[in-house]
Each structure stands twice: as structure tokens, then as C-alpha cells.
């Protein structure tokens, strides 16, 4: 199959440009017409939105993040050429690129654009599995009659529509399953469209390190390497029963994925299970006040992530690790879901009061679970409209002027 991503015209297999519009952006793959599982990822989402809204910075390195002690939330592709990446400390990012344009995050704006992209995805298929504010899996199986074209062309048309209507770009990976589609979407960024067929998957994966497989982190990769499995080809040569004897069900999963086999379906009901944050102290702490202060800082981080992903939760969980490395978790069910830091903190603080005084702690964490989409019309936070309005006003000020524009929380409170 050979077609133009810009005008969707079919082309000759030997052509290097579209015969209709002369675009060089062709999709050429023997399996493209038969594949229907896609991974769609918005390109440098936050930074791209900021460039869209300010054309004067279109060609400049742009970093979305905050404060000298903050971290990079997003970096445009120009900034990435300087080695800047998400989660990098801001001071390091500034050192690498002193001329970068640094913009404070505007989460409300990003959430709105993310919702618009999501709505456009649902015009293609009801089988949309969101992974975050800016990426999702789609299953377009059986939609050819509806759209009058194969899924590959539908996706190319979707990308053009998003670029035209929303002013941002996406990269698309198309394959036979979720694992391979996710791999493919990273192959041609930005503004990419890559196809990875099932038949070519084993040879494509063979020389990749085992950490290329999702769920294999640094610790797992080191363990696999010590057992002689350094690249995926090593797993491909292994016997499935031997891998299962060594690693249990994880061994069977590795055996399948090493061959590009992924039996997971695109699940539109899939939800993020929880949003949490934690920190380990430089020294063990037993006093309530410093633990409370750490708890507030973590709560604001959790609240920001919930707002960024338009989520609200109805269960708050406090996590503590004592000096002897024993972990305690305490949970509190709320009357209704929330994304407000004030309500999350109130529940976490109450749980903390029952734990302090018994030992010293080396770690504290706070999480929110039982998540659902946050709808401004029915959030339980509306029950405390004044508190909700005040917190969102602070969020807007911080997004515009920086995190330190409003000093809020325990620094202004007395015991």
C-alpha cells in the first residue's frame, strides 16, 4: 500500500512524491491496509501549544516548566537538541540552553486542548483508551465501511484535521497490537506516521535492549542481563518454559512481547488507578510539623496532576515508611470525588495525626484513587464553591506569574 498523508491519494510503489499534490509524505507498507490498532501521541504537547499561541517563539527552544528548583514539564524539539528532556531539573536545562524561552505551565489550557483532541478521536471509533492528557490507543477494526476508507487513511486524515483545527501536531503508530503501535509512534517524531507490521516485528525488535519492552525497568533489565538476556534476541532464542521457570508469569509475558505478540485489547474503560507522590527524607523525622509540611507539598503536586489530566478521586491514601523500613498505608474514603489540594490534604493530615508519635519516618507519600473524569458541572468540589474558586484562582495566578507568585499553605499557617 502506498498513499499520501496530505491528500490521501494512492500512489505508485516506486513513487517518492504524491502524483496528485507532490507531497513527499507518503505511507508505504505492505501491511498498512490491513492494520487497525493505533497509538496517537501529541508532539511535545505543552510546548507545541505555547508555540501555537505565540508565533514569535516558533523557531526558538522552548521549555515549559517553573522555577530554578522546578523541573522541565515539556521541551520542544529544538530544545531537545540541547539534551533537554522532561523531568530534568530546571537549573540543568538552563545551563544546557541559556537562551531557551521558559514558560510557566498553563494546565487549564493544556487540558482544554487535550479534551478537543480526545473528542476528535471519538469521531473515529468508540474504542479509545486514553493513556494521558496527550496520548491514547485506538482500535479502528471494522470502521472501514463507516469512514469509506481503511484505518491507515482515516488516521492520516485525523492528523491533518488536528493540525488544521487545533494548531498542534501528532505522531501516529499503526500496527497489529498495542505494544507494536506504541513502538511505531516513536519512530518518526514529530509529525510522524509509522507502520510496524506483525511479520517484521521479531527482526525489528531483535537487537533492541531488553529495557525496550514496557515494564522492564533498570532493576529488571540488570537482573535479565545477569541471566544472559541483554537484548531482545536473547529472549527470542529462549524457551518459553525456561523463562516461566525463572520469572513466572513475567517470563511468559517477555517471551510473547519479544516476538511482538501482545494480546491486550484497547479498553475504553481503562482508567488511571491512582495519582500519587512521595519523598524520602535526608534524615528520619518523627515530629508532626515537618511531616505536615512535606505532606502539603506532595498534596499540591498530586492535585496539579489530577487537574492536568481532568481527573478527580474519592479515596485518599497516606503512605509512611518507618526508620526500620516498614511501610504503613492508611486510607480515607471521601464523601465525593475531588481534585482540590485542600480537601486531599485535610484527609491526609487527619490520617497523619494518628501515626505521629509512635516512631520516626524516612518517607511520606500521598495518593488519590478511585478516579473518574472531572466534570466542572458535577464535581463534589462545587459543594464548597468558595474554596474551589479560591484554589483555582491561585492555580491561574501561578500558571501566569510562576509558582512563587502566590505563597499558599502551611507557610502561612500556625499550629
MARRO-643918 format. One record per residue: x, y, z of N, C-alpha, C in turn; residue in three letters. Coordinates in steps of 0.001 Angstrom, whole numbers, padded with zeros to 6 digits, always signed. Layout:
BEGIN
XYZXYZXYZALA/...
% end
This chain:
BEGIN
+000848-001197+000000+000000+000000+000000+000877+001238+000000UNK/+000468+002238-000783+001205+003489-000872+000186+004623-001036UNK/+000145+005545-000081-000773+006673-000215-000157+007924+000400UNK/-000715+009058+000053-000206+010350+000509-000875+010746+001816UNK/-000078+011096+002801-000614+011503+004096-001310+012860+004032UNK/-000995+013662+003035-001568+015007+002956-002886+015054+002193UNK/-002963+014346+001054-004212+014405+000280-004907+013050+000183UNK/-004283+012001+000727-004822+010641+000786-004886+009943-000578UNK/-004302+010553-001607-004304+009920-002926-003400+008696-002937UNK/-003815+007671-003681-002991+006477-003831-001819+006792-004759UNK/-000703+006126-004501+000481+006368-005312+001094+005086-005816UNK/+002043+005244-006688+002800+004121-007218+003831+003683-006192UNK/+004064+002373-006088+005007+001857-005099+006413+002395-005297UNK/+006728+002833-006510+008064+003352-006786+008161+004861-006638UNK/+007007+005523-006436+006986+006985-006378+007610+007490-005087UNK/+008278+008618-005176+008837+009276-003996+008028+010506-003600UNK/+007120+010919-004493+006216+012032-004203+004805+011675-004651UNK/+003841+012316-004011+002445+012080-004365+002186+012560-005801UNK/+001567+011738-006635+001291+012168-008011+000249+013271-008093UNK/-000549+013435-007016-001608+014441-007035-001159+015789-006483UNK/-000508+015789-005304-000143+017064-004658+001359+017269-004536UNK/+002147+016292-004968+003613+016347-004965+004213+016321-003563UNK/+003437+015978-002562+003976+015870-001208+004889+014657-001104UNK/+005999+014781-000372+006878+013625-000165+006435+012750+001017UNK/+005354+013159+001684+004940+012457+002914+004041+011273+002543UNK/+004678+010186+002156+003957+009003+001723+004001+007918+002790UNK/+002919+007162+002865+002883+005959+003706+003022+004775+002763UNK/+004070+004002+002969+004333+002867+002083+004651+001650+002942UNK/+003739+000683+002971+003956-000530+003763+003012-001616+003275UNK/+003488-002838+003098+002646-003907+002554+001475-004305+003450UNK/+001576-004041+004754+000501-004434+005664-000389-003269+006074UNK/-000098-002059+005603-000804-000875+006096-002318-000970+005939UNK/-002796-001544+004852-004230-001595+004591-004972-002552+005515UNK/-004254-003456+006173-004909-004477+006997-004761-004241+008497UNK/-004034-003216+008896-003788-002965+010323-004769-001939+010873UNK/-005104-002082+012176-006155-001207+012705-005944-000760+014148UNK/-004828-001123+014776-004540-000680+016143-003538+000466+016078UNK/-003888+001589+016699-003049+002781+016590-002696+003335+017960UNK/-001526+003935+018025-001148+004754+019180-000934+006162+018663UNK/-001643+007119+019259-001534+008513+018859-000929+009303+020011UNK/+000108+010075+019703+000830+010837+020716+001024+012263+020202UNK/+000546+013246+020961+000748+014642+020574+002226+014997+020732UNK/+002758+015747+019787+004180+016077+019764+004496+017225+020722UNK/+005404+016949+021709+005841+017994+022653+004649+018856+023048UNK/+003633+018225+023595+002288+018785+023723+002256+020198+024314UNK/+002759+020361+025540+002684+021674+026190+003447+022726+025387UNK/+004657+022380+024968+005493+023347+024249+004894+023700+022892UNK/+004296+022738+022217+003687+022996+020921+002506+023946+021049UNK/+001714+023785+022105+000590+024694+022339+001095+026115+022572UNK/+002176+026244+023342+002717+027582+023614+003247+028218+022329UNK/+003869+027444+021471+004349+027976+020194+003187+028352+019285UNK/+002140+027567+019328+000946+027892+018542+000377+029244+018954UNK/+000372+029500+020242-000237+030720+020765+000679+031936+020706UNK/+001960+031723+020426+002902+032838+020312+003848+032555+019139UNK/+003473+032960+017932+004282+032665+016747+005696+033234+016805UNK/+005940+034212+017669+007285+034805+017739+008313+033835+018307UNK/+007867+032758+018958+008802+031792+019535+008806+030477+018757UNK/+008191+030494+017583+008019+029254+016810+009329+028545+016517UNK/+010392+029307+016269+011670+028698+015901+012666+028655+017052UNK/+012223+029017+018233+013137+029102+019372+013033+027870+020266UNK/+014086+027573+021030+013981+026486+022017+013048+026904+023135UNK/+012025+026107+023379+011006+026440+024381+010955+025349+025438UNK/+010997+025771+026689+010879+024862+027819+009660+025265+028630UNK/+008799+024321+028909+007676+024560+029811+008049+023978+031156UNK/+008086+024830+032154+008487+024403+033493+008519+025603+034406UNK/+008944+025386+035630+008900+026505+036554+010007+026522+037559UNK/+010450+027740+037868+011351+027957+038985+012720+027335+038818UNK/+013683+027901+039538+015033+027348+039487+015090+025958+040108UNK/+014187+025680+041075+014202+024384+041738+013162+023433+041150UNK/+012458+023882+040107+011459+023040+039484+012069+022098+038469UNK/+011207+021443+037715+011654+020501+036700+011006+020850+035371UNK/+011553+020310+034298+011024+020527+032959+009754+019706+032785UNK/+008651+020374+032464+007405+019665+032180+007350+019225+030725UNK/+007923+020045+029841+007963+019703+028419+009038+020540+027743UNK/+009607+019996+026674+010602+020717+025893+010291+020508+024422UNK/+010336+021588+023645+010096+021455+022214+011263+020709+021570UNK/+011116+020357+020314+012144+019555+019653+013423+020344+019418UNK/+013312+021664+019294+014522+022475+019195+015302+022393+020506UNK/+014594+022521+021635+015253+022445+022942+015855+021066+023179UNK/+015242+020049+022636+015745+018689+022854+017094+018463+022184UNK/+017402+019260+021173+018715+019117+020539+019837+019535+021489UNK/+019497+020243+022559+020476+020632+023577+020561+019585+024696UNK/+019830+018494+024545+019839+017444+025560+018825+017654+026658UNK/+017902+018575+026455+016880+018847+027472+015754+017841+027325UNK/+015272+017343+028450+014213+016344+028438+013255+016589+029595UNK/+012098+015971+029518+011108+016090+030584+011671+015554+031896UNK/+011281+016214+033006+011678+015848+034370+013108+016246+034707UNK/+013842+016849+033768+015173+017356+034076+015050+018572+034995UNK/+015927+018713+035981+015899+019911+036823+016048+021178+035975UNK/+015286+022206+036330+015305+023430+035535+016683+024077+035504UNK/+017414+024007+036609+018737+024641+036618+019654+023988+035590UNK/+019532+022673+035418+020358+021980+034427+019912+022335+033013UNK/+018588+022419+032809+018075+022784+031492+018544+024177+031095UNK/+018549+025098+032051+019002+026469+031759+020500+026495+031459UNK/+021253+025653+032122+022684+025578+031844+022937+025059+030437UNK/+022161+024074+030024+022348+023480+028698+021926+024446+027585UNK/+020911+025247+027865+020400+026167+026842+020012+027492+027500UNK/+020984+028374+027746+020698+029652+028415+019732+030538+027646UNK/+019638+030370+026330+018779+031219+025510+017360+030675+025354UNK/+017058+029578+026022+015729+028983+025881+014653+029916+026425UNK/+013489+029886+025777+012313+030595+026283+011637+029680+027303UNK/+011557+030132+028553+010971+029325+029625+009575+029861+029938UNK/+008599+028981+029897+007205+029366+030088+006610+028555+031228UNK/+005920+029220+032132+005242+028529+033220+004068+027720+032664UNK/+003833+026522+033195+002735+025695+032676+001373+026362+032864UNK/+000533+026182+031869-000857+026632+031929-001736+025400+031778UNK/-001938+024695+032872-002587+023398+032803-004025+023483+032310UNK/-004726+024543+032667-006117+024664+032216-006185+024692+030690UNK/-005257+025412+030073-005218+025488+028613-004878+024131+028014UNK/-003908+023422+028592-003499+022132+028051-004624+021104+028167UNK/-005340+021137+029287-006454+020202+029475-007535+020448+028430UNK/-007819+021716+028149-008841+022036+027159-008468+021513+025782UNK/-007214+021711+025370-006775+021209+024066-006799+019684+024053UNK/-006362+019067+025172-006388+017613+025252-007790+017057+025091UNK/-008770+017741+025665-010158+017285+025520-010633+017412+024077UNK/-010201+018458+023387-010586+018632+021995-009979+017532+021120UNK/-008719+017172+021396-008097+016068+020661-008849+014769+020934UNK/-009193+014547+022197-009921+013326+022570-011267+013241+021862UNK/-011994+014349+021793-013288+014346+021100-013114+013983+019624UNK/-012046+014467+019022-011793+014146+017619-011460+012670+017448UNK/-010782+012085+018432-010509+010648+018393-011810+009850+018409UNK/-012756+010275+019233-014019+009546+019334-014858+009657+018065UNK/-014540+010613+017200-015202+010661+015898-014742+009511+015005UNK/-013600+008920+015324-013060+007820+014526-013596+006471+014986UNK/-013656+006284+016304-014042+004999+016882-014417+005179+018351UNK/-015346+004375+018864-015623+004433+020304-014553+003745+021140UNK/-013678+002985+020483-012648+002237+021197-011390+003091+021326UNK/-011445+004034+022255-010335+004930+022564-009906+004673+023999UNK/-008645+004338+024193-008098+004081+025530-007085+005175+025873UNK/-007516+006186+026640-006590+007268+026989-005473+006771+027893UNK/-004267+007243+027638-003130+006942+028492-002725+008153+029316UNK/-002948+009335+028778-002648+010579+029469-003397+011685+028751UNK/-003113+012914+029126-003789+014047+028513-003512+014149+027020UNK/-002383+013587+026550-001975+013816+025165-001681+012549+024377UNK/-002115+011389+024837-001884+010164+024071-002953+009137+024352UNK/-003179+008245+023389-004210+007210+023541-003984+006102+022527UNK/-004523+004920+022848-004636+003831+021895-006019+003902+021247UNK/-006100+003528+019975-007369+003438+019266-007450+002102+018541UNK/-008650+001538+018508-008912+000329+017730-009937+000694+016661UNK/-009510+000692+015399-010395+001056+014293-010879-000161+013518UNK/-010796-001337+014138-011259-002550+013481-012736-002419+013114UNK/-013075-002729+011876-014465-002707+011449-015032-001344+011122UNK/-014184-000320+011029-014687+001032+010765-014565+001440+009293UNK/-014070+000543+008452-013816+000909+007057-015100+001311+006342UNK/-016185+000594+006599-017452+000939+005938-017967+002286+006436UNK/-017793+002560+007716-018238+003826+008292-017527+005015+007663UNK/-016210+004900+007506-015419+006028+007024-015173+006007+005513UNK/-015457+004886+004894-015241+004808+003458-013796+004686+003060UNK/-012951+004293+003990-011522+004119+003705-010911+003269+004811UNK/-009715+002764+004574-009052+001904+005554-008586+002734+006750UNK/-008343+002086+007908-007900+002812+009092-006665+003673+008879UNK/-005713+003217+008061-004497+003995+007844-004822+005371+007276UNK/-005702+005435+006289-006076+006721+005707-006915+007545+006678UNK/-007768+006894+007453-008564+007606+008458-007652+008312+009456UNK/-006590+007628+009856-005651+008209+010818-004877+009371+010209UNK/-004497+009245+008944-003801+010347+008276-004720+011560+008174UNK/-005975+011327+007888-006944+012425+007825-007145+013064+009196UNK/-007161+012226+010236-007269+012729+011609-006098+013648+011947UNK/-004881+013228+011614-003697+014034+011919-003772+015390+011236UNK/-004219+015391+009977-004340+016650+009243-005403+017544+009858UNK/-006488+016965+010328-007571+017740+010943-007109+018377+012253UNK/-006404+017622+013076-005889+018164+014332-004929+019315+014066UNK/-004065+019138+013080-003097+020185+012756-003811+021433+012231UNK/-004828+021223+011413-005555+022357+010817-006449+023063+011850UNK/-007182+022303+012635-008179+022891+013524-007626+023313+014881UNK/-006631+022577+015388-006133+022843+016729-004737+023448+016741UNK/-004048+023408+015613-002738+024040+015545-001627+023285+016232UNK/-001816+021994+016471-000764+021154+017042-000578+019948+016141UNK/+000495+019199+016367+000754+018026+015543+000766+016760+016391UNK/+000528+015643+015731+000546+014346+016403+001432+013397+015621UNK/+001903+012365+016311+002607+011254+015668+001789+009995+015868UNK/+001716+009184+014832+000844+008008+014831+001664+006758+014574UNK/+001392+005730+015365+001949+004410+015135+000817+003452+014825UNK/+000919+002708+013758-000126+001770+013332+000456+000372+013273UNK/-000254-000578+013909+000240-001957+013905-000885-002927+014199UNK/-000477-004142+014563-001450-005204+014825-001842-005278+016290UNK/-001078-004614+017185-001405-004656+018610-000851-003415+019307UNK/-001175-003281+020577-000843-002067+021325+000666-001895+021503UNK/+001368-002957+021822+002804-002861+022045+003513-002344+020795UNK/+003214-002944+019668+003883-002549+018439+003434-001168+017968UNK/+002181-000818+018194+001700+000512+017819+002419+001588+018619UNK/+002625+001324+019916+003348+002289+020758+004797+002415+020294UNK/+005413+001309+019965+006779+001345+019439+006832+002172+018152UNK/+005856+001941+017263+005854+002613+015968+005678+004123+016102UNK/+004892+004570+017054+004617+006009+017165+005853+006804+017549UNK/+006875+006129+018069+008122+006810+018439+009150+006821+017301UNK/+008836+006196+016178+009839+006005+015133+009995+007197+014203UNK/+009004+008062+014146+009013+009096+013101+008597+010458+013641UNK/+008950+010747+014887+008540+012017+015503+009417+013168+015029UNK/+008881+014383+015019+007473+014749+015212+006699+014678+013901UNK/+005392+014844+013997+004503+014862+012822+004663+013583+012018UNK/+004769+012474+012744+005116+011227+012089+003948+010291+011860UNK/+004190+009315+011003+003240+008231+010736+004083+007010+010395UNK/+004138+006048+011309+004959+004855+011092+004098+003605+011207UNK/+004373+002649+010363+003668+001366+010349+004671+000274+010698UNK/+004289-000574+011652+005135-001707+012037+004289-002973+011965UNK/+004561-003791+010972+003758-004987+010752+004134-006128+011678UNK/+003202-007053+011849+003435-008201+012714+004557-009091+012187UNK/+004635-009258+010885+005631-010174+010333+007054-009652+010502UNK/+007241-008349+010466+008583-007774+010583+008991-007509+012024UNK/+008038-007632+012955+008289-007248+014343+009465-007993+014985UNK/+009531-009329+014885+010644-010024+015556+012021-009540+015114UNK/+012217-009349+013816+013531-008899+013339+013788-007446+013754UNK/+012735-006625+013764+012900-005231+014184+013298-005145+015658UNK/+012695-005989+016489+012939-005937+017937+014252-006595+018346UNK/+014755-007506+017550+015836-008401+017962+017018-007706+018622UNK/+017524-006641+018025+018742-006012+018547+018464-004906+019572UNK/+017211-004710+019917+016885-003711+020938+017224-004270+022322UNK/+017641-003419+023263+017900-003896+024629+016607-004367+025279UNK/+016716-005253+026256+015514-005796+026893+014687-004692+027550UNK/+015322-003588+027949+014590-002476+028539+013662-001784+027569UNK/+013745-002133+026294+012847-001593+025275+011427-002099+025491UNK/+011281-003226+026152+009964-003803+026444+009342-003047+027612UNK/+008094-002606+027445+007451-001844+028510+007358-002689+029789UNK/+007563-002041+030907+007506-002735+032188+008841-003278+032646UNK/+009864-003229+031785+011202-003690+032155+012024-002453+032518UNK/+012138-002184+033810+012899-001043+034281+014358-001380+034468UNK/+015083-000438+035082+016533-000609+035236+016877-001832+036084UNK/+016129-002031+037169+016409-003166+038051+016134-004485+037333UNK/+014993-004569+036651+014648-005799+035922+015635-006061+034789UNK/+016035-004990+034090+016985-005153+032991+018322-005672+033498UNK/+018742-005168+034657+020006-005636+035232+019915-007111+035617UNK/+018782-007511+036175+018583-008916+036533+018598-009801+035290UNK/+017889-009366+034242+017863-010137+032998+019264-010230+032392UNK/+020000-009117+032433+021360-009114+031876+022257-010090+032623UNK/+022109-010135+033947+022928-011064+034737+022601-012523+034415UNK/+021389-012750+033890+020983-014099+033487+021262-014368+032014UNK/+021904-013415+031340+022284-013627+029950+021323-013072+028924UNK/+020334-012290+029373+019353-011713+028445+019583-010204+028354UNK/+020416-009806+027420+020759-008382+027293+019971-007695+026190UNK/+019745-008378+025102+018946-007822+024007+017748-008734+023785UNK/+016771-008205+023061+015525-008954+022880+015769-010254+022120UNK/+016774-010279+021266+017090-011515+020550+017407-012646+021520UNK/+018010-012314+022665+018300-013340+023668+017010-013954+024197UNK/+015981-013121+024368+014686-013627+024819+014012-014439+023715UNK/+014201-014024+022469+013601-014752+021346+014177-016156+021223UNK/+015441-016305+021582+016076-017633+021486+015736-018531+022663UNK/+015210-017939+023727+014938-018706+024944+013669-019542+024803UNK/+013627-020606+025559+012430-021449+025618+011423-020815+026571UNK/+010162-020792+026159+009130-020153+026986+009039-020800+028367UNK/+009134-022113+028414+009034-022807+029712+010204-022450+030621UNK/+011386-022255+030042+012539-021860+030850+012341-020450+031422UNK/+011831-019547+030603+011575-018194+031090+010521-018199+032200UNK/+009522-019050+032062+008487-019127+033093+009035-019724+034382UNK/+009937-020704+034266+010552-021264+035474+011378-020206+036200UNK/+012044-019351+035427+012883-018319+036027+012075-017165+036616UNK/+011066-016705+035841+010419-015438+036195+008905-015534+036359UNK/+008359-016744+036321+006931-016889+036491+006157-016341+035308UNK/+004991-015741+035570+004153-015203+034505+004861-014091+033741UNK/+005751-013354+034426+006516-012318+033747+007380-012922+032641UNK/+007869-014134+032854+008659-014800+031829+007844-015071+030577UNK/+006588-015490+030754+005714-015732+029603+005421-014419+028872UNK/+005242-013352+029636+004989-012043+029019+006187-011598+028189UNK/+007392-011769+028724+008596-011387+027996+008756-012211+026728UNK/+008454-013492+026801+008562-014374+025638+007646-013892+024521UNK/+006414-013523+024878+005448-013065+023872+005860-011714+023268UNK/+006169-010750+024131+006474-009411+023631+007759-009384+022813UNK/+008711-010250+023160+009946-010323+022374+009655-010698+020929UNK/+008541-011354+020691+008124-011755+019345+007076-010816+018768UNK/+006789-009733+019484+005787-008779+019006+004372-009239+019215UNK/+004161-010173+020138+002823-010695+020422+002265-009985+021656UNK/+001141-009312+021500+000507-008590+022607-001001-008820+022510UNK/-001552-009516+023496-002963-009899+023444-003887-008916+024149UNK/-003346-007817+024649-004194-006827+025309-005118-006149+024295UNK/-006338-005909+024697-007275-005197+023833-007279-003714+024194UNK/-007723-002904+023240-007911-001480+023521-009147-001351+024399UNK/-008951-000826+025599-010002-000810+026613-010466+000621+026874UNK/-011637+001005+026344-012110+002369+026568-012492+002648+028016UNK/-012636+001592+028807-012991+001772+030220-011766+001861+031106UNK/-010589+001730+030508-009366+001762+031307-009198+003130+031946UNK/-008946+003125+033239-008726+004370+033968-007391+004316+034686UNK/-006783+005481+034850-005635+005565+035731-006083+005143+037119UNK/-005368+004209+037736-005814+003693+039019-005609+004674+040155UNK/-004536+005437+040089-004263+006375+041170-003257+007421+040703UNK/-003213+008521+041428-002212+009558+041238-001571+009802+042595UNK/-000244+009734+042667+000409+009833+043967+001756+010525+043839UNK/+002294+010909+044970+003633+011493+045049+004208+011148+046411UNK/+005517+010979+046477+006173+010658+047747+007577+011229+047759UNK/+008159+011317+048933+009526+011808+049057+010226+011092+050203UNK/+011516+010871+050047+012346+010270+051088+013189+011367+051729UNK/+013227+011402+053054+013923+012465+053771+015422+012185+053842UNK/+016179+013258+053990+017613+013110+054204+017912+012542+055582UNK/+017029+012823+056539+017143+012247+057887+015755+011836+058345UNK/+015679+010850+059226+014382+010376+059705+013681+011473+060507UNK/+012368+011554+060363+011579+012602+061009+010471+011963+061845UNK/+010316+012461+063067+009253+011967+063934+008261+013037+064352UNK/+008591+014316+064132+007750+015414+064590+006641+015710+063577UNK/+005498+016103+064094+004326+016292+063242+004503+017446+062254UNK/+004997+018600+062736+005030+019796+061900+005827+019618+060599UNK/+007067+019117+060625+007778+018937+059356+007125+017886+058465UNK/+006571+016837+059062+005867+015839+058257+004655+016474+057575UNK/+003973+017331+058290+002811+018026+057745+003208+018925+056575UNK/+004337+019590+056707+004789+020460+055632+005137+019672+054369UNK/+005832+018558+054554+006113+017700+053400+004808+017203+052773UNK/+003851+016855+053620+002576+016343+053134+001867+017380+052265UNK/+001924+018639+052687+001277+019691+051899+001935+019847+050532UNK/+003267+019843+050497+003975+019978+049225+003617+018837+048271UNK/+003564+017621+048797+003214+016466+047962+001766+016541+047505UNK/+000899+017025+048386-000519+017143+048040-000707+018112+046884UNK/+000010+019210+046883-000106+020159+045772+000355+019529+044460UNK/+001378+018703+044516+001834+018013+043310+000763+017060+042787UNK/+000153+016290+043684-000899+015355+043292-002086+016114+042719UNK/-002483+017190+043368-003607+017994+042894-003329+018546+041498UNK/-002108+019016+041254-001760+019552+039938-001866+018487+038861UNK/-001428+017277+039171-001502+016195+038190-002949+015799+037911UNK/-003791+015789+038954-005208+015486+038755-005858+016531+037852UNK/-005558+017797+038121-006141+018869+037308-005633+018799+035873UNK/-004359+018490+035722-003778+018427+034382-004426+017348+033533UNK/-004849+016258+034185-005461+015143+033465-006973+015104+033598UNK/-007553+016206+034146-009006+016322+034290-009591+015127+035030UNK/-008970+014770+036161-009401+013652+036984-009765+014117+038390UNK/-010602+013350+039044-010931+013572+040449-011047+012209+041113UNK/-010712+012121+042398-010727+010837+043095-011452+010916+044417UNK/-011905+009765+044906-012713+009744+046127-012066+008975+047268UNK/-010802+008509+047082-010085+007840+048166-008700+008449+048300UNK/-008341+008840+049524-007026+009406+049812-006240+008389+050626UNK/-004993+008126+050213-004153+007159+050915-002860+007819+051364UNK/-002550+007675+052647-001298+008155+053214-000316+006991+053272UNK/+000920+007238+052849+001960+006213+052897+003111+006705+053759UNK/+003562+005887+054667+004695+006205+055533+005644+005007+055569UNK/+006946+005292+055530+007938+004244+055722+008750+004607+056958UNK/+008744+003717+057927+009417+003995+059186+010920+003793+059066UNK/+011643+004184+060121+013104+004100+060099+013589+002673+059907UNK/+012754+001689+060298+013140+000283+060117+012616-000289+058800UNK/+012220+000612+057868+011816+000270+056508+010457-000434+056417UNK/+009691-000418+057475+008348-000979+057409+007392+000074+056836UNK/+006519-000371+055940+005613+000550+055252+004231+000511+055890UNK/+003677+001688+056138+002308+001812+056627+001481+002547+055569UNK/+000296+002057+055293-000641+002777+054428-001959+002931+055169UNK/-002501+004115+055101-003774+004424+055739-004650+005127+054715UNK/-005897+004706+054572-006775+005249+053542-008020+005884+054141UNK/-008558+006854+053443-009770+007542+053861-010659+007760+052641UNK/-011889+007256+052723-012854+007466+051648-013522+008826+051839UNK/-013553+009614+050776-014204+010914+050820-015682+010762+050487UNK/-016435+011769+050821-017855+011707+050515-018130+011758+049026UNK/-017229+012374+048279-017393+012521+046835-016018+012827+046239UNK/-015842+012649+044930-014526+012849+044314-014068+014307+044353UNK/-012745+014476+044379-012150+015812+044399-010840+015823+043643UNK/-010413+017008+043248-009076+017227+042722-008408+018392+043454UNK/-009094+018917+044479-008590+020073+045211-007550+019674+046244UNK/-006451+020420+046272-005389+020149+047247-005895+020287+048672UNK/-006763+021244+048922-007243+021491+050283-008002+020301+050838UNK/-008824+019673+050018-009607+018527+050507-008729+017283+050644UNK/-007811+017094+049688-006906+015939+049771-006026+016057+051010UNK/-005498+017269+051234-004615+017490+052370-005345+017295+053693UNK/-006580+017759+053791-007338+017620+055041-007484+016158+055431UNK/-007758+015301+054437-007896+013870+054725-006547+013265+055084UNK/-005511+013618+054338-004187+013081+054626-003648+013531+055968UNK/-003893+014788+056302-003415+015329+057581-004082+014615+058748UNK/-005371+014343+058609-006086+013644+059679-005525+012236+059864UNK/-005209+011569+058778-004605+010235+058878-003229+010316+059530UNK/-002481+011365+059216-001136+011523+059760-001153+011718+061280UNK/-002159+012419+061796-002209+012698+063241-002245+011413+064067UNK/-002785+010337+063501-002908+009076+064234-001623+008240+064180UNK/-000660+008661+063365+000560+007881+063203+001769+008508+063886UNK/+001754+009804+064053+002902+010506+064626+002999+010219+066119UNK/+004254+010077+066581+004488+009838+067994+004865+008406+068295UNK/+004672+007520+067325+004974+006103+067555+006370+005722+067081UNK/+006894+006442+066102+008207+006128+065540+008675+007291+064680UNK/+009850+007156+064103+010351+008148+063169+010215+007591+061755UNK/+010092+008482+060786+009814+008060+059420+010891+008552+058466UNK/+011133+007748+057426+012115+008091+056401+011450+008482+055086UNK/+010149+008238+054968+009431+008536+053727+007981+008870+054026UNK/+007409+009798+053245+005980+010081+053321+005445+010222+051910UNK/+004222+009777+051703+003585+009891+050388+002092+010092+050534UNK/+001477+010623+049506+000026+010823+049492-000479+010457+048106UNK/-001615+009790+048049-002176+009379+046765-003680+009504+046747UNK/-004234+009604+045559-005681+009668+045361-006066+008572+044378UNK/-007070+007786+044720-007513+006684+043852-009029+006721+043689UNK/-009582+005653+043098-010992+005637+042695-011278+006857+041833UNK/-010526+006948+040730-010553+008139+039887-011686+008095+038873UNK/-012121+009285+038471-013099+009442+037408-012849+010770+036717UNK/-013417+010928+035540-013257+012188+034834-013864+013315+035648UNK/-013148+014423+035719-013632+015594+036445-014513+016412+035522UNK/-015736+016615+035935-016691+017413+035170-017033+018643+035982UNK/-016770+019817+035434-016992+021053+036173-018440+021224+036607UNK/-019357+020518+035928-020762+020693+036266-021212+019861+037450UNK/-020486+018776+037770-020987+017921+038840-019919+017545+039853UNK/-018746+018200+039811-017731+017904+040810-018262+018152+042207UNK/-017930+017261+043112-018336+017470+044500-017694+018724+045074UNK/-016597+019167+044440-015958+020395+044908-016906+021582+044827UNK/-017952+021461+044006-018924+022543+043937-019651+022727+045258UNK/-019645+021684+046102-020283+021805+047404-019580+022836+048264UNK/-018289+023043+047982-017540+024083+048679-017038+025047+047619UNK/-017987+025752+047002-017673+026585+045847-016626+027645+046151UNK/-016711+028227+047344-015764+029290+047680-014336+028764+047723UNK/-014142+027625+048384-012803+027044+048467-012299+026642+047084UNK/-013191+026066+046256-012796+025661+044911-012402+026871+044069UNK/-013201+027936+044125-012895+029140+043358-011558+029734+043784UNK/-011312+029749+045094-010060+030320+045602-008858+029514+045117UNK/-008959+028183+045168-007828+027353+044749-007572+027466+043259UNK/-008630+027489+042465-008433+027617+041017-007902+029000+040652UNK/-008273+030013+041423-007717+031348+041187-006213+031350+041440UNK/-005785+030667+042496-004353+030543+042786-003645+029799+041655UNK/-004276+028738+041153-003689+027991+040038-003478+028892+038830UNK/-004458+029733+038527-004346+030617+037368-003229+031638+037557UNK/-003113+032189+038761-002061+033161+039035-000677+032519+038909UNK/-000551+031306+039445+000734+030619+039379+001103+030266+037950UNK/+000115+029854+037153+000409+029497+035767+000858+030713+034969UNK/+000375+031893+035372+000720+033114+034639+002007+033750+035133UNK/+002199+033769+036476+003313+034516+037046+004369+033650+037723UNK/+004140+032333+037785+005109+031459+038435+004604+030959+039775UNK/+005203+029843+040178+004720+029176+041385+004854+030026+042642UNK/+005873+030875+042685+006084+031690+043872+005265+032970+043886UNK/+004423+033172+042860+003604+034379+042816+002606+034402+043964UNK/+002160+033222+044370+001234+033112+045500+001827+032132+046486UNK/+002133+032592+047694+002631+031717+048748+001424+031221+049510UNK/+001206+029940+049450-000036+029370+049937+000261+028134+050787UNK/-000543+027912+051780-000429+026667+052537+000176+026848+053899UNK/+000950+025859+054339+001417+025810+055730+002387+026923+056077UNK/+003039+027505+055059+003982+028574+055376+003277+029773+055960UNK/+001961+029867+055771+001214+030994+056318+000324+030575+057472UNK/+000415+029333+057911-000470+028844+058964+000278+028664+060271UNK/-000482+028720+061330+000060+028460+062656-000594+027196+063207UNK/+000142+026496+064052-000444+025302+064653-001574+025686+065589UNK/
% end
